[in-house]
Amino acid sequence: MRDFLQCCVHEHAIFWSKRHGRNVIERCGSALRIFELANFSRIENRGRGPCNRVSIVLRNLGSSLYIRNAVGLVVIGLTLFGASAKPLHADPIRAATDEWPPFRILTDEGFTGLDLDLIHEVGKRIGTEIDVVRMPWGRGLASMQTGAVDVMTGLAYRKERAEYIAYTDTPYYACETAFYTPASRPVSITSYEDLREHTVGFVLHSAYFEQFDQDTTLDKLGVAAENILIDMTKRGRLDVMIGTDCQVDYYLKTQGLGDRIVKTEYRPGNTVNLFLGVSRQSEWAERVDELNTIVKDLVDEGIVDAFARRYYDNPS
C-alpha cells in the first residue's frame, strides 16, 4: 500500500511516498531525485493553505531534519544529491576537550567558551547533540586515533595527525606563537638561538611551529596542561615558556597575571590556524564534507567572530 502526501509550495510540489519501508522525496518539475531516506516517522505541514509556505519536519530516532522554502530545499544533516543518503545519526557527536580558555572554559555547570559555542552550533546545523567529554589533550588525541571520540576542536594541522584526523578545510580561528618569561627575573629572547641558553616549558602533544616542534637540541620541559605551565612560569620555576597568544594573553589578562608574566621580544611570526577535526575511525568521518560546509558557513557568515566577541575585545 502506498501513502502519498502532496504539498504545493509556490507552485512547486514536494511528494512524499512510502514504499517497502523506504521513503523518497522528489521535487515536482525536476527529474532529479533529491534524496532517498529511511525510516522517518513524522511529517508536519506548517502553513495556511496548500500553496503557502510549508515546513516539513522529519524525525528519525530523535534527530530533526528541516526542509523548507519552495525554490531551494534547505537540508541539514544529509548529503545533497546523494544517490542513497545515510539516515540521520541517533547518537551524539562525542567531542573530547580540556581547559584552554577562552576557547574551552570549565565552570561549575560544565564547559563553555568559543569552541563550545562553535561545536554546539555545528551540532545544531547537522542535526545532532554534542556530548562533551573532558580528558587531557594527549588522551584526546589518542582517543581520536582509536575512534573512542568523534571530534576535537582547537587543532593545529600536523601531517602526522592527519593520518588519523580528517581536518575540516576551513580554519575557524587564527593565532600566533609567542614566548613568555617571568617578570620577576625576565630573560632576553630576541632570536630563536637565544632559546638554547634556557629551559623552555611547553605543553605535551601541542603543535606550535615546525622548527620548535622538531628541535631535539633545545632544553625542553613538557607538562600536561597550560595552567601548569603558566603557574611554573609565574613562580619563576621556568626561564621561558612557549604558548599560543590568543589563549595565553587571554588567561594572563583575566587572571590578573599581566604583571607576573611578560612576552619576550622574539616572535616566530607564524600563524597557528585552529581547526575542527574528525576521527577517521568515527562514523562521522563519512560526513566530513558536510562539516566542511558548516564550518565554512559559520566563518563566512561572521558567526565565529560573533562568538569571539563574547570573550575578546578585538577578535581575529
N, C-alpha and C positions, 0 to 999 in steps of 0.2 A: 504493500500500500504506500502511495506517495502523498506526502503532505507538502503543500506549496503555500508560501506567503509572499505576496507581491506588494511592494511599497513604491509609490511614484514620488520621486524627488526632483523637482524642477525638470519635469519631462524625461527624466532618466529613471529606469526601474532597476530595482535590486531584487533578484529572485533568490528565494531560499528553498532548497529542495533536500529531501532526506531519502536516501536510498541505501538500504542494507547497512545502516549504521554510519554511512559516510555522508557528510554534508558538503555541498558545493555551492559557493556563492558566485554568481555570474552577473555581470552588468549588462543591461539591455543596450543595444546599439553598438556593441563591440563583440567581435568574435573571440576576443581574448578571455580566456578563463583567468580570473584574478586569483582565486585561492581554492585550495582543497583543504578542508578542515575535518577534524574528527571529534565526535563525542560532545558537542555543545548541547547544553540543556535548556537554554532560556533565550527568548528573543523579546525585546521590548520595542514597540513602535511609539516614539515620543513625538508628538506634534498634533496639529489640528487639521484633519482632512488628509486625504490620500496624497495630495501634491504639496504638502507643506514640508518643512524640514524634518527629517527623520533621523533619529539616533538609534542604532541597533546595538544593544549591549549583549555580547556573547560571553557566557560564563562557563569556564572549564575548570573544574576542580578548585574553585575559589579564586581563580585569576580572571581578569577582565580584559576584554579587547573592545575598543571603541571604533566603530566605523561611522563616519559622519560626513556630511556635506554631499551634494549631488555630483558635482563635476569631478572632484578628486576624492577618492576614498582615502581617508586618513587611517593608517593602520599602526597599532602599537603592539609589538610582540610577535610578529610573524614576518617571514622573509618575503618581500614583494616579488611577484611574478614567479614564485617557486612552483614547480610542477606538482610537488607534493609537500606542502609546508608541514612542519612538525607541530604537534599540538603544544599549547602553552604549558609551561612548567608549573607543577603544583608546589614544588619545593622552592624555598627562598634561595637567593644567592648568598653564599657564605663568604663574608669579607673579613680577612684577617687584618688586625691593626694593633697598634700600640700607641702610647702617648707621643705626640710630636706637634705641640701647639704652634700656630693656631689651626693647623690642618686637622689634628686629632687631639681633642681636649677631653680629658677624663674628668667627669663630675660625679656627684653622688647619684645622679639619675642615669649615668651611662656616658657614652661618648657623644661629643658634639664637635663642631669645627667645620672648616671649609670642606675637607674631604668627606665628612659625613653628609653635609648639605649636597655635595655632588653625587655621592653614591645613592642616596635616597631618591634624588631626582631621576637618576638613571633607572632605578628600580621602578619608579612610578611610570616612566615613559615606556619601559619594556614590559611592564605588566606583572611585576612580582615583588615580593617583600625582600628586604635585606636583613640578613642575620649577621650582626657584627660580633666577631669572636676576638677577644683580646688575647694576644700572645706576643712574646718578644719578636723583634724584627727577623732575627735569624731563623727562629722556628717557623715564622710565617712563610719565609722563602722555602724552607724545607717542606712545608705543607703544600705549597704551590707545586713543588716537584712531584708529589705523590697524588695530588688532586684531593687532598683532605679538605682544602678550602678552594673556593672558586676564583676569587679576585683579591687583589691588593691595590691600594692607591699610593700615590707619592713615590712611584718607582722611577728611578733614573734608568735610562736604557743602557744595557750592557749586553754584548754579544753572547757571553756565556749564559746569561739569564734567559735570553731569547730562545734558548734550546728547550726550555720548559714553560716559558711565559709567552703568550701571544699579546704583544703590546697593541693598544689602540693607536691609530695612525696620528692622531692629533694630541699633542701635549695640552693639558688643561691649565698649567701654570709654569712659570719660568723663574728660576732663582740664580744666584751666583755662589761660588765657593769663596769663603773668607777664612782668615786665621785670626785667632784671638789670644790674648795674653793677660795675666793677672795685672790689675792696675797697681797693686802693692809692690810688685817688682817686675815691671814690664821689660820685655826683651825686644831688641830691634830686629825686625824681619823685613828687609827691603827687597829680597830676591829669594828664589827657590833655594839657592845654595845656602842661605843663612839657616835654613831649617836643619841642616846637618849638624849644627852645633847644639841642638836641643832635643829633648824628648817631646814628641808630638802626639797628643792624645786624639783618638778617633773612635767612632762607633763601629763595632764589628759588623761586617756584612753590608756596610754602607758603600755607596759609589759616589766619589767626589769628582776627581778628574783623572784622566788616564795616567799621567806622569806620576802622580802621588799614589794612585791605587796599585800600580805595578812596581813601585820602587821598593826593593827589599833591602836597600842600603841605609835607609833612614832608621833612626831610633824611634819606633812607634809603640804606643801603648794603647791597646784596644780595650774598650769597655762595652757593656751590654746596652746602654741607653744614653741618650743625650743629656738627661738630667744628672746622671752620674758624672759625665764629662764636665759639665758646667760647674758642678759642685767642687770637683777636684781642682779646676782652674781657679775658681773663686777663692779657694783656700790656699792657693799657691803651691799645690802639690804637682802641678804641671806647668812647664815653661810656656807651652804653646798648645792650643787645640785647634782642630780644623772643624768647620761647620758650614751649613748651608744658610746663607744670610737671611732669607725670608723666614726661617724658623728661629735661628739663634737671636737675631735682632729683636724679634717679637718677644721672645722669652725674657731677654735681658730687660726690655722696657717694662713689661707687665709685672715682672718680679722685683723691679727697683734695683737691678744689678748693673745699671749703666756706669756707675762709678767704681764698680768692683772688677769688671772685665772690659777690656778695650780691644778694638780691632788693630791689627798690625798694618803697616804701610803696604806690605806686599799683597797684591791681589792677582790670582792666576788669570783673571779675565775670561773665564769660561762661563758658559750658560748651562745651568742644570735644569733641563726640562723634566717636568713631572708628568707621569703617565698613569692611566688605569691599565692594569694588566690582568689577563685571564689565564688560569692554569690550563696548559694544553691537555691535561688529564681530565679536566672538567667537561661535562656535557655542554656547558655554556660556551666552550671554545667553538662549537659549531655555529654559534650566533655572534661571533666577534664582529662580523660586518655590520650587524645592527648596532652593536655597542659603538663601533667606529662612528656611525652616522649620528648617534645620540650625543656622544661627547663633542663631536664637531659642531653640532647644532647648539649645544649649550655654550660653547665658546663663541661662536658666530653671533648668537642672539644676545650676548652680553650677560647671560645668566651667571656664568662663573665669576665675572667681575662684580656682579651684584652680591654674590656670596662673599667675595673677598672684602668688600667694603664693610661687611659686618665686623671685620677683625683688623683691617688696615685702613689708615687714612688715605693712602695712595697705592692701591693695588697695582701689581704689574700687569 
